[in-house]
Amino acid sequence: MTSTTLSQNEIDKLLGGKDVLDPARNDGSVQLYDFRRPHRVSKERLRTLESMYERMVKSLEGWLIGRVRGQVEMRLQSVEQFSFGEFTMSLSTPCASFILDVNDSGGQQAIIDIGQDFSLFLIDKLFGGSGQSLPEHRPLTRVERMALRSVIDRMIVLLQDVWADHITMSFQVSAFEAFPDILLQTADRDDPVLVANVQVTAGDVSSLVLICLPFGILDKFFTNTSKRRVNTATGSDQERAVSRLIAEQSLRATRVTVAARLPEFQMTMRDIASLTEGGIISTALSYDSQIHVRVGAQERFVGTAGRVGQQLAVRVHGAVQEAGTVTRPDSFTNAPFAPSVVPTPSSSF
């Protein structure tokens, strides 16, 4: 073992802590720590959060494409911890922020800001416009805010769903605010919040959608260190076989709602106003138009409409993949008409 004698200059530097305190010479081994706002998002929790919000973003993207009948691309940019003051400073003026009451949370509130440019794009498309960006910088009117409620309500449902495995939350829209300074009245400036940044591209519009949740309602997620484990089957081979049979029977007995939907078609307001009970709607669709079959809330199959005896039926041609393509089994190529889905009274066309 060798020993090295330190010079007086080196001893002075160590005692003075210059290498540690000088930011210019910090090699990354020392990190600044803010005791007023401790960092609570570990790498493991961050991966979980990113996975949750990515599922939500993809579901919202598919839903929006169907509503605006145009291309909308959404991508999760980041999930970060901020103070509430920093979050409000990141908003544009005017903003398009919906304030949500978190039920059973002691009066805490969440915020969804859909961005000024993206909100104008959605309003234009929802009212039948082309969706071209409008150089307007003004607060949204009451009618425009009401038109966006369907989008916010859908986001709330998806947000509750992705958090359901960890925390049961319920949101209710309580207000709308167009000025970030007034938002500071809903919470303390130094309160920590979790913000999901979603990049949205629609036509020539590029914007951010921000989802802000207070840390006060997320304590259970960050303090629960237990990991979910998959229970392995135990017991003898006969006991495991019985358990498997019971599980299969329960799964097969589960009922789900199956709905067959026609492609979208347009009607004039005159035709709609003249509808009466027992009337016939002319869709102008061909008899072999593609039918979309939804299982629960997901679009899973495509097919064509037909009839078996006195019942309406749908012949399934294939499954809808994630990319929107259809997988067509070979058995359907030359098979006679035999419906794979027969609508029940709970199903709808």
N, C-alpha and C positions, 0 to 999 in steps of 0.2 A: 504494500500500500504506500502510495506517495502522498506527501502533504505539500500544499502550496501556501505560502505566506502572502496574505493580502496586503496590498499597499494601503497607505492612509487614505488616498483618494478613493479607492474601491470601498473601504470601510465607510467613508462618509456617504457615498452613494447608497450603500445598503441601508444605513441608519436613516438617511433622509428619504428613502423610498422613491427616489427620482425616476428610476426605471419603471416603477409600478404606476406612479401617478401621472407621468408624462404621456398623454394620449398619442403623441407623435411616435413614441418608441414602444407602444404597446404591441406585442407580437401576437395577440389574440388569446393568450393563455389567461388573461385577466378580463373578466366581464363586469360591466357596470350593473349595479342592482338598485332598483328603485323600491325602497321599503314602503312608500306610500301606495304603490301599485304593483304588488308582487305578480310575477308572471306565473300563470296557473295552467297554461296549456302545454303539457308535455308532448314529446314527439309521438308517443303511443296514442294519446288522446287526439292529437292533431290528425293522425292518419284515420282514426275512426270518424272524426268530424268531416274530413274531406270526402270519405266514402259516403257518408250520410247525405251530404249536400250535393254530391255529384248525382246520386240517385234522384234527388228532388229536382235538380236542374234538367236532367234528361226527361223526366216525366212532364215537367212544365213545358219544355220545348215542344214535345209531341202534341200536347194539348193546345198550345198557342198556334202551331202550324194548322191545326184543324179549324181554329176559330178565325184566323185572319186570312186563310186560304192563300198563303204565301210563305216564302222561305224565311225562317227565323232560326238563327244559330245562337245557342247559349252555352257558355263555358264557365265553369267555376274557376275563378282567378286565384282566390286565396280565402282562408279562414283565419282571422287575426283577432288578437285582444287589443282593445283600445280603451281609453277613457271616454266617457260620454261627450265631453267637451271636444275631444279630437274627432269623434265621429261627426258631430254637427258641423265642425269646421270643414270637413271634406265634402259637404253637400253644396250643390250649386244654389244660386239665388236667381229666380225662385226655384224651389224644389217641388217634388211631388211625393210627399211623405204621408203615409197612412199610419196613424197611431192606433195600436192594438192594446186593449186591456187584457192582461193575463189573469184569467179567473182563478180564484183561490190562491192568490199570491201576495195578499196584503197591499194591493193597489199598485203593483209594479206594471210597467208598460213596455211593450216592444214596438219597433218601428220598421216598416217596409217602405223603402224609397225606390220607386221604379224609374227614376230619371226623367228629366224634363223632355228630352228628345224622344225617348222611347214611349213615354206616355202620349205625346202628340201623334206618334206613328200609330199606336194602338187605337186611339180615338178615330183617326182618319180611316183606318181599315175597318173598324167596327161599324162605322157609319157608311161604308160602301165606297170609300175613296181609294186612291191608288197607292197610298202609303208613302208618297214622296215627302222628304223632310221639309218642314216649314220653318223659316227663319223667325220664329216667334219666341219671345222671352217674356212671358206673362203668366200669372197664376191661372190654374185651371178653374173653369167655371163650375157651378154646382152640377149642371147637366153632364159635363165632361167627367167630373168625379164619379157620378153615379154610373156612367158607362164603364168606368174602370173597376167598379166594385166586383164584377164577375171574375176579373183577373185576380184581384186581391183575395177574394173568397177561395179561389182555386189554390192560390199559393198557401193560404192558411191551412187548407185541408192537407196539402202535401207536406207542409212543415210539421203538422201534428203527427202525420204518419211516420216520417223518418225519425222523429224523436220518441215514438211510442215504445220502442224496446228499452228505452233508458228512463224517460220521464214522461208522465202523462200530463200534457199541457192542453189548455183550451184557450183560444183567442177570440176576441170580439172587437170589430172595428168600432172605435169610439170617436175619432176625429180625423180631420185632414189638415195638414199644415203646409203652407207654401214658403215659409220663411224660417231658415234654420235657427235664427236667434230666439224665436218664440219656442222652439223645441226644447231649449234649455230649461224651460219651466217644468218639463215633465219629469226630470231627474236631476240629481246633483252632478255638477260638471266633472267631478273626480271619480264618479262611480264607474267600475270596470264593466265593459260590455263585450260581447262576442259578435263580431261582424263578419258575415259572409259576403264576399265581393263576387258578383256574377257579371261577366262580360257578355253583352248582347249585341249581335249584329243582325240587322233586318233591313234589307234593301241598301240604301245609302246612309242608314242611321247606325251609329255606333254609340253605345251608352253603357252605363253600369246600373245594375240593380243591387241594392244593399239591403241586407236582412240583419237587423240589430236586435239582439236578445240580451237582457240584463243578466249579469252573473248571479244575481240573487235567486233566480229561478232554476239555475243550472248546478247548484251545489251538489245535488245528489249524483250528477254525472261525474263531476270532478273529484268528489270525495270517496266515491265507491271504487275501491281498488280491486274488488273481486272480479275474476274473469269468468265469462260464461263457458262452461264445459259441456261437451256432449257426453251424456251418460251411456256407458257401454252396457250391453245386455249381460246379465249374470244368470247363474243357475245352470241346470242341466240342459242338454240338447232338447229334450221334450218340453221343458218350461219355456225355453226361448222360442220354440216353434209355436207354442200356444200364444205367447205374447205377440209374435209376428202376425198370427192369424187374427187376433183381436184388433190389432192396429190396422190391418188391411180391411177388415170388415167396417171399422169406423170410418176409414178414409173413403171406401166405396159408398157408404151411406150418406156422405156429405153432399148437400145440395148447393149448387151454384146457379146464379141467374144467367141464362143464355139469351142474348138478344140479337136478332138479325135486322140489319139496317140497310135501307136502300141508299144508293148514292145521292148526294145533294142535288136538288133541282130548284129552280126559281119560279116564283109565282108573283103575279102583280097584286097590288093591294086591292084592286077591284075584285079579282077572283077570290081572294081571302075573305073579303067582306061579304061576298055572296054565298059563302059556304053555309049549308044547312045540314041538319041531321039526315043521314042516309045519302048524302050527295057523293058524287064520284070526282076524285081529283085526277086531272090529266097530268101525268108526270113527264110525258114525252120521252120516257126511257124505253129502250128496247127490252124485249122479253128476256134476253140473255145478259142483261146488265149485271155487273159484279155486285154481289151482296157481301157486306162486311159483317162477320159474326164476332160478337163480343162475348167473352166469358168473364163475368164479373165486371170489372172496370177496364179490362184490357181487350184490345182488338187482337184476336188470335188466329182467325181463319177467314178465307174468302171462298165464295161459292156462287151458285145461281139458284134462283127461286123455282119452285115447282109445286106439284101437288101429288099427294098419295091418298087415294080414296077421297074423303071429304075434308082432309086436313091439308093445310099449307105446309110446305117443307122446304128445306134448303139442302142442296147437295154440296158438300164441302169438297173443294178442289185442292186445297193445300193450306199449309200453315204460314202465317205471316212471320217472317224473321225480323230481327231487330233492325236490320238495314232497310226494311220495307219490301224486300223481295219475298216471293212466294215459293215455298217448296211443294212441288207437286208429286205425290207418290205415283209410282208406275202403275199401280193397280187401278188408277182412275182413268188411264189412257183410253181403254176400250171397254170399260165396264158399263153395263146398262144403268139407267137412272135408278139409283138407290139412295135415298136421302140419308145423310149421316147425322143430321140434326133435325129433329121434329119439334117445332115450337110447342111449348106447353102453355097453359093459361097464364103462367108467370112471365113468359117470353113476350117480346114485342117486336113489331116490324116498324 
